[in-house]
Amino acid sequence: MRKTLVGNHIRKLRFHYDEMTQQQLADKVGVTRQTIVALEKGNYSPSLELAFRIAHAFNLPLEEVFYYGDNTKL
């Protein structure tokens, strides 16, 4: 599967939030754990709605969770 150009900091953020598990995040945003795994690996780009739900779960703006291209800040 091809990696997407939409990257994210989900894995790092989960560990900054009391070591949240993939399952806990998945439950919080209404997806499967496998979806979170695919997002973290860069194998899946979220819908806009899911991206906002994930950002909201971390209480952060969208652009602090997701980025486009090779932007690896954080």
Secondary structure by P-SEA (a helix, b strand, c coil): ccccccccaaaaaaaaaccccaaaaaaaacccaaaaaaaaaccccccaaaaaaaaaaacccccccccccccccc
